[in-house]
Amino acid sequence: MTWRCRPRQAAWRRSRCRPGHVDNPAACVKFGGSPRRPGQWQRPRSMRGPRNTPRESAMAIAEQQTSTQGSGDGSWHGIVLQTLKRNEISLIPYVPDRVLTPLIKNLHADPFFTTFATAREEEAVGIVSGAWMGGRRGAVLMQTSGFATLANVLASLAVPYQIPLIMFVSERGTLGEFNYGQSLVCRTMRPVLDSLALEHHTITRLDELEFIADRSIKQAITTQAPVALILNPLLTGGKVFDK
């Protein structure tokens, strides 16, 4: 680091030189910046946040605005949150998903809910099943691809033991999907649900969301049977794929 001293202020600076630099007035002034006065606090470099590019800053602002919208703003995730709360569904394990991120963030921010991520969808189903047996209601959030792992746990646990498992599934594999694996799971998900005789609804319109979700939850609890609510990209906007 280079130091220099301005001629007019050399005498004034000399009295403020650091120990060990008394004979070197040039050490008093930092090149390219104003000197730090004695006792002045300077934030450590480790506490200084990273410098974002304009594009990164814009993306962060947009994401923050989406995630901090009020739960009563009429958005799809706001409606889902209020419907869960109205039906006393307070335990929400999930597997992280980009489409479900606004809902997940709002659930984390609401003290009414106990919300946490799990490693796999089967784990989340097991947690909600155990909670129901202990007297607490829960729902599972997942993506279409995650549903492909659930056939066994549904057929061996949720269905025979009459667990009112409520599943919110963000649908991928359609409307511009590029991944064949996602497309295949999307085509087989509904036949699997039908083969297990499970109630399921695909929601595409915002004005139908509250009615379908509320009635489906009530029916699941009353009949003690699982239900899958499939959130179509026409409702959520889906996942955006940039070239």
C-alpha positions as CSV (number, residue, x, y, z in Angstrom):
1,M,0.0,0.0,0.0
2,T,1.5,3.4,-1.0
3,W,1.5,6.4,1.3
4,R,2.3,10.0,0.5
5,C,2.0,13.3,2.4
6,R,0.7,16.5,1.0
7,P,3.2,19.4,1.3
8,R,0.8,21.9,3.0
9,Q,-0.3,19.4,5.6
10,A,3.0,17.7,6.3
11,A,3.5,19.4,9.7
12,W,-0.1,18.9,10.7
13,R,0.0,15.2,9.7
14,R,3.4,14.5,11.4
15,S,1.9,14.7,14.8
16,R,-0.7,12.1,13.9
17,C,1.7,9.5,12.4
18,R,1.4,6.0,13.6
19,P,4.1,4.6,16.0
20,G,7.1,3.5,14.0
21,H,6.6,6.1,11.3
22,V,7.6,9.3,13.1
23,D,10.6,9.8,10.8
24,N,8.5,9.1,7.7
25,P,5.8,11.8,7.2
26,A,4.8,10.1,4.0
27,A,3.3,7.3,6.0
28,C,0.7,9.6,7.4
29,V,-1.5,9.9,4.3
30,K,-3.1,7.0,2.5
31,F,-2.8,7.3,-1.3
32,G,-6.1,7.6,-3.1
33,G,-8.3,8.2,0.0
34,S,-8.8,10.4,3.0
35,P,-6.9,9.7,6.2
36,R,-8.6,8.0,9.1
37,R,-8.8,10.2,12.2
38,P,-7.7,8.8,15.6
39,G,-10.5,6.9,17.3
40,Q,-12.5,6.7,14.1
41,W,-14.2,3.3,13.7
42,Q,-13.9,1.6,10.3
43,R,-16.0,-1.4,9.3
44,P,-13.8,-4.5,8.8
45,R,-13.6,-5.8,5.3
46,S,-15.2,-9.0,6.3
47,M,-18.4,-7.1,7.2
48,R,-18.6,-5.3,3.9
49,G,-21.2,-6.9,1.6
50,P,-20.3,-8.1,-1.9
51,R,-20.7,-5.7,-4.7
52,N,-23.6,-6.8,-7.0
53,T,-23.8,-6.0,-10.6
54,P,-26.8,-4.0,-11.8
55,R,-28.4,-7.2,-13.1
56,E,-27.9,-9.1,-9.9
57,S,-29.3,-6.1,-7.9
58,A,-32.4,-6.0,-10.1
59,M,-32.9,-9.7,-9.7
60,A,-32.5,-9.5,-5.9
61,I,-35.0,-6.7,-5.7
62,A,-37.6,-8.5,-7.8
63,E,-37.2,-11.7,-5.8
64,Q,-37.5,-9.8,-2.5
65,Q,-40.7,-8.1,-3.7
66,T,-42.2,-11.4,-4.7
67,S,-41.2,-13.1,-1.4
68,T,-42.4,-10.3,0.8
69,Q,-45.8,-9.8,-0.7
70,G,-48.6,-10.0,1.9
71,S,-50.4,-13.3,2.3
72,G,-53.7,-11.6,1.6
73,D,-52.6,-9.9,-1.6
74,G,-54.6,-12.3,-3.9
75,S,-51.5,-14.1,-5.2
76,W,-51.7,-17.9,-5.6
77,H,-49.2,-18.4,-2.7
78,G,-51.1,-16.0,-0.5
79,I,-54.3,-17.9,-1.1
80,V,-52.7,-21.2,-0.3
81,L,-51.2,-19.8,2.9
82,Q,-54.5,-18.5,4.2
83,T,-56.3,-21.7,3.2
84,L,-53.8,-23.8,5.2
85,K,-54.1,-21.5,8.2
86,R,-57.9,-21.5,8.1
87,N,-57.9,-25.3,8.2
88,E,-55.3,-25.4,11.0
89,I,-52.6,-27.0,8.8
90,S,-49.6,-25.9,10.7
91,L,-46.8,-28.4,9.9
92,I,-45.3,-27.9,6.4
93,P,-42.3,-30.0,5.5
94,Y,-41.1,-29.5,1.9
95,V,-38.5,-30.3,-0.7
96,P,-37.1,-27.0,-2.1
97,D,-38.5,-26.0,-5.4
98,R,-38.1,-22.7,-7.4
99,V,-41.8,-22.4,-8.3
100,L,-42.9,-22.9,-4.7
101,T,-40.3,-20.5,-3.3
102,P,-42.7,-17.5,-2.7
103,L,-45.0,-19.8,-0.7
104,I,-42.2,-21.4,1.2
105,K,-40.7,-18.0,2.2
106,N,-44.1,-16.7,3.4
107,L,-44.6,-19.9,5.4
108,H,-41.3,-19.5,7.1
109,A,-42.1,-15.9,7.9
110,D,-45.4,-16.8,9.6
111,P,-45.0,-18.0,13.2
112,F,-48.2,-20.0,12.9
113,F,-46.4,-22.6,10.7
114,T,-43.6,-25.0,11.5
115,T,-41.9,-25.1,8.1
116,F,-38.7,-26.9,7.3
117,A,-36.9,-28.7,4.4
118,T,-36.5,-32.4,4.1
119,A,-34.0,-34.5,2.1
120,R,-36.6,-36.5,0.2
121,E,-40.3,-36.5,-0.4
122,E,-40.8,-39.8,1.5
123,E,-39.3,-38.2,4.6
124,A,-41.8,-35.4,4.4
125,V,-44.7,-37.8,4.0
126,G,-43.5,-39.8,7.0
127,I,-43.3,-36.7,9.2
128,V,-46.8,-35.6,8.3
129,S,-48.2,-39.1,8.8
130,G,-46.6,-39.3,12.3
131,A,-47.8,-35.8,13.2
132,W,-51.4,-36.8,12.2
133,M,-51.3,-39.8,14.5
134,G,-50.1,-37.4,17.2
135,G,-53.0,-35.0,16.7
136,R,-51.4,-32.4,14.4
137,R,-52.3,-31.5,10.8
138,G,-49.7,-31.1,8.1
139,A,-49.1,-30.8,4.3
140,V,-46.2,-31.6,2.0
141,L,-44.8,-29.3,-0.7
142,M,-43.0,-30.9,-3.7
143,Q,-42.3,-30.8,-7.4
144,T,-43.7,-33.2,-10.0
145,S,-40.4,-35.1,-10.2
146,G,-40.4,-35.7,-6.5
147,F,-43.8,-37.4,-6.7
148,A,-42.2,-40.2,-8.7
149,T,-40.6,-41.5,-5.5
150,L,-43.8,-41.6,-3.5
151,A,-45.7,-44.6,-4.9
152,N,-44.5,-47.1,-2.3
153,V,-45.0,-44.8,0.7
154,L,-48.4,-43.8,-0.4
155,A,-49.5,-47.4,-1.0
156,S,-47.9,-48.8,2.2
157,L,-48.5,-46.0,4.6
158,A,-50.8,-43.1,3.7
159,V,-53.6,-45.1,2.1
160,P,-53.9,-48.2,4.3
161,Y,-53.5,-46.2,7.5
162,Q,-56.0,-43.6,6.4
163,I,-53.7,-40.6,6.6
164,P,-55.2,-37.3,5.3
165,L,-52.0,-36.4,3.5
166,I,-52.3,-33.1,1.7
167,M,-49.8,-32.7,-1.1
168,F,-49.2,-29.5,-3.0
169,V,-47.4,-30.4,-6.2
170,S,-45.9,-27.8,-8.5
171,E,-46.3,-29.2,-12.0
172,R,-43.4,-29.4,-14.3
173,G,-43.0,-31.4,-17.5
174,T,-45.4,-29.5,-19.7
175,L,-45.8,-26.1,-21.4
176,G,-42.3,-25.7,-22.7
177,E,-40.4,-28.4,-20.7
178,F,-37.0,-29.3,-22.1
179,N,-36.2,-32.2,-19.8
180,Y,-37.6,-35.6,-21.0
181,G,-37.4,-37.0,-17.5
182,Q,-39.7,-34.3,-16.1
183,S,-42.0,-34.7,-19.1
184,L,-42.3,-38.5,-18.4
185,V,-43.0,-38.1,-14.7
186,C,-45.7,-35.5,-15.6
187,R,-47.5,-37.9,-17.9
188,T,-47.4,-40.8,-15.3
189,M,-48.3,-38.8,-12.2
190,R,-52.0,-38.8,-12.7
191,P,-52.3,-42.5,-13.7
192,V,-50.4,-43.4,-10.5
193,L,-52.8,-41.3,-8.4
194,D,-55.8,-42.9,-10.2
195,S,-54.4,-46.4,-9.6
196,L,-54.1,-45.7,-5.9
197,A,-57.7,-44.3,-5.9
198,L,-56.4,-41.0,-4.6
199,E,-58.3,-37.7,-5.0
200,H,-56.4,-35.2,-7.1
201,H,-57.2,-31.8,-8.7
202,T,-55.2,-29.8,-11.3
203,I,-55.6,-26.1,-10.5
204,T,-55.1,-23.7,-13.5
205,R,-57.1,-20.6,-12.5
206,L,-56.6,-18.2,-9.6
207,D,-60.3,-17.8,-9.0
208,E,-60.7,-21.5,-8.5
209,L,-57.8,-22.0,-6.2
210,E,-59.3,-21.2,-2.8
211,F,-62.5,-23.2,-3.4
212,I,-60.7,-26.3,-4.6
213,A,-57.9,-26.2,-2.0
214,D,-60.3,-25.5,0.9
215,R,-62.8,-28.2,0.0
216,S,-60.1,-30.7,-0.8
217,I,-58.5,-30.2,2.6
218,K,-61.8,-30.6,4.4
219,Q,-62.7,-33.7,2.4
220,A,-59.2,-35.3,3.1
221,I,-59.6,-34.7,6.9
222,T,-63.2,-35.9,7.0
223,T,-62.7,-39.1,4.9
224,Q,-59.1,-39.6,6.2
225,A,-57.7,-40.0,2.7
226,P,-54.8,-38.4,0.9
227,V,-55.3,-35.7,-1.7
228,A,-53.0,-34.1,-4.3
229,L,-53.4,-30.5,-5.4
230,I,-51.4,-30.1,-8.6
231,L,-50.4,-26.4,-9.3
232,N,-50.3,-26.0,-13.0
233,P,-48.0,-23.5,-14.7
234,L,-51.1,-21.6,-15.9
235,L,-51.6,-20.7,-12.2
236,T,-48.0,-20.3,-10.9
237,G,-46.2,-19.2,-14.1
238,G,-44.1,-22.3,-13.9
239,K,-40.3,-22.4,-14.2
240,V,-38.7,-20.0,-16.7
241,F,-36.0,-21.5,-18.9
242,D,-33.6,-18.9,-20.3
243,K,-31.6,-19.7,-23.4
